[in-house]
Amino acid sequence: MEPLSALSVAAAAVQFLDFGARIITDTREVYQSSSRQIRDNVELGEMAKRFNQLTNAIEYKLREFGPEDSIFRQLSHGPEQFGDETEVMLIHLCHQASEIGHELQDLLAKLKSHGKTKIELVANSFVTALKAIWSEEKIEGLKDRLEQTQKQIMMATLVLSWGQAEKNRVTMTEFVNQQALSISKLDSIDRTTQDFGKSMAGLLRGESQLQTRKIVQYVLDTNWQPSKQLKAVARQSIDDASAVDPNKRLGEIVVQSLRFETINNRQEGISRAYTNTYEWIFRNPLLGDNEGPLWSDLSTWLSSPSNQVYWITGKPGAGKSTLVKFMVMDKRLISLLQAWAGPSVDLFLASYFSWNAGNDLQKSLQGLLRTVLHQCLKQCPDLLVPEVFPSRWVLLQLFGERVPLPKWGMEELITGFRALLSQVGRKFSDKHPIFKLAIIIDGLDEFEVADHAPLIELLQEASGYPDVKLCVSSRPWNVFRDAFEQNPMLQLENLTRYDIQAYVNGQFRASLGFQERSILQPLEAKRLLGDILRKAQGVFLWVSVVVRGLLISLQEGDKLSDLQKTVNSLPDDVSTLFQVMWERTNPQYHGEAAQYFSIVETYYKYDLTPYTLGVWLGDDDTSVDLDFHEVDRSFLSSATLSLKRRLNSRTRGLLEIYPWEDFSSGGVDYMHRTVREWVLGNWSNICSSIDPDFDANLWILKGETLRVPIENYIYPMHRPQQFWSHLGKLLDVANGVRDTPANNTKLVQILDKLDTSLSHVVDSSSDSTNDETSHWCNKAPKIEEKLAIDQAQGWNQVDFIGLSAQFPIPQYLKTKLSQDSDVARTARLTVPVLMSAIVGGLSEDPLNCGLTSLSCKVSTRLELMQFLLSFVPLNEVENALSWRLMRKREYTSTVEGLLQAHIDAAQGPPSPSTETITEATSSTSPVLAEQNEREKKSKRNIIRRLARISWFRG
């Protein structure tokens, strides 16, 4: 098929489908905008004539391809007989459009037979007329067919262009621009095809973000699959050394989007195994009293075929995570798995360490899937991404790196995971060997789900693949026992006696105080160590907590008899042990300890990570005016050590600082999940000693604000979704600050500092040449694409005040305006603050990447608008009232009432109008009444025309 022929028939079909969809959506807009006249109705014959013209245009252009059934017969003999199957699909879709056209003409004929000759021009008038002969379900089905077929044709046209671009070895944009230029020079090409070609070129250049997003959503919703021929072309370009980088780059974009900020934090936070412990895991199992092995031989399972999941289980605190980390980091694991995979086979090893105290992605199936997919796809992005996520790969091929891909959804991730499993053991080409996959998951019990059954089912499905191995760990809950107890397994607390003994002996022998006393009292020293080992009952966490406390007591000069009394008094249960530790902490520290627990929990509440520097900087002792240029490595090191010392004394080590790969200062977290369970179980008691003026939200907002330019952890240009998502979380934190005069004063200082800090970050990471006077909101990516409130008004800018009104943060705005009322006055091109507050309440929210608080109540937003009305000029209120999205939904009708009431109050009581007077006298004269009615109709028409002029000219 010639490219221009395909474009021509697609253009005719899209023109018809667009007309049909708009007729159903807004009949009045179609006819009034096309005729530029104010009309009350449209003749059905006029509408039928237009449908007939558009349908005939499609059929005329389809003639050169022959009957549809003959095309499919030719395709059955092989694509080379006719062309790519996408071409055939395009012709099929155009035939479908023609069929829909005939259906609509039949519908109009039926309406005429029911006595209908005209349709009143109101928004949904055509639908209203159809209800006389069709059900709502059938009407919705027609509307859906029109819209879906239009998207399918546009997508097929784009894919055909992509195929042609690949053959010509040019980019998509280059090909479509060349095609558009060729069309413009050919007099024989009709106007519809020319316009369609230009619109497709504009689509690829990013000139129509709304249309691009529709195509993107359609492709992802339908899981669009590229044809085998296109994949073959792409694979040829991959094998061609000169074309490796572009394809690999697109794959890497998808891989990078799977990664999340805390993807490695849990694994890095788990303590390394103590020297010479856990070595038994790679050895032959010891025999128990019944002469049977104490655990299933892991080495045999790793090195030989098995479709059974290997289960590591044990009590809370037994050391499961430490064992799993030890295994993952040990070279013997890879060696044994490679023996299973074979010498000429690539081995992919993926691991996920869940953490119940972490953010959502650290304790969810979505986090697991993103981690596993990220670790696997990065091994070979150019080959695996097209197979695992074909829809995203297609979109990147079509639109390039700037395509607005949405966030990952669970359904897409599960589909991608299953697609990855289907690729295991498959050979792509001679240059790329097959691969086998091993997945290790720590902490199934840490997943925050109501029901673990779906998770288990997915894992068992994965383990059923012959070239996939799966090892998991969890507490011995019934749901996991039922699933894995008959599998290869080990019960950890039954196997760690010698590891615990090695740890205890090593820790005490390193203590000079213990060495001195053991020489003087060897029997007492031996008894102390034996009792610690006995009371531990295989729980490593209990041992580490107790040994740490005893060593501190030795440093302070306690005798062995004192230590023995302590050990004797300690409970065997871990959670009870934490209670004892809390009670033995200096009571004057309880308030500060409670603050730190509250800070960490508040971080988790907003799905944020408690990085060490943020926790340190939030303290009142740190000035909000801190200059980030003064912060060097020495400052970071001192802050980390100081906070570590403070947490140790205040929480007795229940909160610790862990090193994390991405940030030099590490992060603050619970010593163990059981610590958090104890804290939450005793929350009221712990928080009873906290300072009533303390506000964890204010602490976190300040700390994270000051951290922004120091650790430069958000990347507006390279990761715009992450940038806006994180900013939304910070604004949510600000919205949760307790509303008090003292807090509000600090809130203004901190958010003003955040505004300044983000300006520095955006400017330093931007390569653009934006006007230096423009606010950072307009320089960060995706703002201009989303800022589509009303181009007719000339608005194309937004500032931080508008951002805080849109979100909203009422305390900040009220305090800010009370300090300086001029803040409400925006520059000429900037969206007014009142409009920002209104738009924030809309579900489609066209401002700033959907940056709106999900927790904000409508009443809170309306109350803020009421407050803002005292500060904005009346013309801004009138502009907001006339905005095109008003009067379309319950929320905006409520806002409209609020604005109208303000305008009425500002203008005072109305004087008697001429229309009112004539109405009073017209009842006595039918002639006058008829004349007055004509005058009122004329006035309404004039008002409509004026409204249209104000809409186009602003």
C-alpha positions, 0 to 999 in steps of 0.5 A: 500500500502506498503511504499516501493512499493509506493516509488518504483513506484514513483521513476520510474515515477519521473525519467522519468518525470525529463528526459522528462522535461530536454530534452525539457529544454536543450537537449544538457546538458542531452546527453553531461553530461550523455555520457561525450562526446562532441556530435553534434547530437543525433539519434531519435531512441536512444531517443525513446529507452530511453523513452521506457525504462523509461515508461516500468519501470513505467508500470512494477511497476504499475502492482502489484496495478492492473488496475487504474479504479479498484483502484478507484472503491475500493476507492469508497467503503471507504478508508479502502478497499485500503488505503488513498486517497493520495495513490490512487492519487499517483497511478493515477499520475504514470499512467499519467506519463506512458501516457505522456511517450507513447505520447512522443514516438508517437511524435518521431515516427511522427518526423521520418515520417517527415524525421527527424532522428537526433536532433542537440544538442543545448539547445532547439533543441527538442523543435525546432524539435517539432515545425514542428508538434506541436504548441508552446502552445501544447509544453508548455503544455507538458512541464508544464505537465511533471513538474507539474506531477513530483511535484505532485508525489513528494508531494504525496510521502511526504504526504504518508510518513507523514501518515506513520510517524504519525501512527508510532508516529515518526517525518517525518525525522526519518521515511524517514531516517529509510526508506532510511536505510532499502532500502540500506540494501535490495539487491532486491531494484533497484538503481532508488528506492534507489537514490530516497529514499536518495533524499527524505531523503535529501530533508527533511534534508534541503540538497536541498534548491532549490528543497524544494522551488519548492515543497513549491511553488507548494503546495502554488500555488495549495492550496494543501489540506491534505486528511481527514484521515491525518486531522483525525490523526492530530486531534487525536494527538491533543486530545491526551494530550501527543501530544498537544505541537508539533501540537500547535507549528506548528500552532503558527509558522503560527500565528506568521508569520501573525503578523507584527511589527506595528500591534498594533501601531495605536490602541495604538496611539489613545487617550483614551476617556476623563473621562465620555465621550462616555458612551452613546454608551452603553445606550438606544438612546436619542430621537430627535425632531421628536421623533425618536432615534438619533442613532441605538441602538448599545447594541441591535445590539451587543446582538441579531442576525443581518447580517447587518454591523453597521456603525459609521460615522462622519466628519474628526476629529469627534472622530470616532477612539477614540469612536471605541477604547473606545468600543473595550476596554470596558468590556460591548462590550464583555458582549453584544456580549457573550449574542449574541453568547450564554453561551457555545460558544467561542467568538472571537473578532478581531479589526483593526485600519487603519492609512493612515499615517502609513506603507503599512500594516496599511492601506491595505486589506492585513494588515486587513486580517493579523491582523484579522487572527492573532487575531483569529488563536492564540485562537486555532492554533492547530485546526484552522491553518490546516483548514484555511491554510492547505498548510502551515500546510502540509509543516510544518508537512513535513519539520519542522520549517525550511521550507522556507515559502514565504511572505504572498500574497493577494490571499492566505490571502483572501482564508484563511479569507474565510476558517476562516469564514467557520469554524465559528459556527462549532464544532471540537470536544467535547473538543473544543466548537464552536465559533462565530466571531465579527470584528471591523474595524476603518477607512475604508476611511484610506485604500490606495486603488484606489477603495473601492468597493472590500473591501466593498464586502468582508466585506459584504460577511463576515457579511452574515454569521449568526455567524459573526458580523461586525462593521466599521467606516469611513468618510461619503464618497459616496461609504460608504453611498451607502453601509451602509446608510440603516444599523444600524448606527450613525453620530458622530458629532451630538452626542458629544455635551455633551462629548465636553462640559465635555472635555472643562470644565474639561480642563479649570477647571484644569487650575489655570490661568483660575480658577483665571480669572473665579472668577474675570470675570465669565461672560467672562469665561462662554462666552469663553467656550460657544463659543468654544463649538459652533464653534467646531460643534461636531469635537473633533479634533478642540476642542483639538487643540484649547483648548491646545493652549488657555491653553498655552496662559493662562500659559503665562499670557494672559487675557480672552479677549485675549483668546476670540479674539483668539477664534473669529479669529479661522476658523471653518474648521480644515484644515484652523485651521492648516494653522493659527497655522503654521502662528502663529508659530515662523518663526525661527522654520519653518525650523526645523519643516519642517525637522521633517515633511520631516523625518516622510514622508521619513520614510513612503516612505520606509515603515519604522516606525518613532520610537522616538529613531530613530528620536532622534538619527538621529540628528547631535548632536548625535555621530555616534560612540555612544556606545550602552552600555551607553544607559540606561532607563534614557537616553531613558526617557530623549531623549523621553522628549526632543524630545517631547518638541522640536516637541511641540515648532517646530510643535505646536503639529502637530507631537506628540509622541505616546506610542507603546507597542513593544518599550519603546520610542514610536513613532512620528506621526501626531496628526491626519490624517487631519494634514498630509493632510494639510501638504502634501497639503502645502508641497512646502510652508512648505519645502521652509524654510528647510536647503538645506544641510539637507538630511532626508535619512541620518538622518533616516539611522543614527538613525536606525543604532544606534537604532539597538543594543539599542532596538534590534528590528530585530531578525535574528535567529527567524524572518529571513524574517523580518530581511532581509526585514528590512535590505533591507529597510535600504539599500534602504534609504542609496541608496537615500542619496543625492550624495555630498562629505559631505554626502558620507563621513557620509554615509561611517561612518554610513554604517560601523557602521551598519555593526558593529552593525549587527555583534553584533546583529547576534552574540548575537542572534546566538546559532551557533558555526560559525567561529568567523572570519566569517562575520555576513552575513554568520551567519544569517539564509538563507544566506548559502541556497541562496548563490548558485552563483557557488559552483564550484568556491568555493565561500561560503561567502559574506561580507558587501562590497559584499552586498553593491555591490549587492544592490547596493549603488554606493556612499558608494562603490566609497567613500570606494574604493577611501579611500582604494582600498584594500577593493575590494580584497576579501578573497578566499572563498568570492564572489568577489565584481564585481560578487556581483554587476553583480548578483544583477541585476538578477531577480532570484538573488541567493544572500542573500534572494533577497536583491536587490534594486527595484529602481536601474536602470540598467544604474546605476548598469552598471556604478558601474561595470565600476567603479569597473573594475579599482579596481579588478584584470583581472582574476576576470573579466575573471571569471565573464565573464565565469560564467554559467548564462551569455549570457542567457538574455539581461541584462547579454549580456550587462554586458558581452560586458562591461567585454569583452571590459575591457579584450580587453583593458587590453590585448592590440591589438591582434597579427595575429593568426595562424588561420588567416594566414591559412585562408588567404592561404587556398582559393588557395588550396581546400585540405588545406581548408579541412584540416584547417576546420578539425583542427578548428573543433578539436580545438573547441572540445578541447575548449569545453572539457576544458570548461567542466573541468573548470566548474567542477573543478573551 
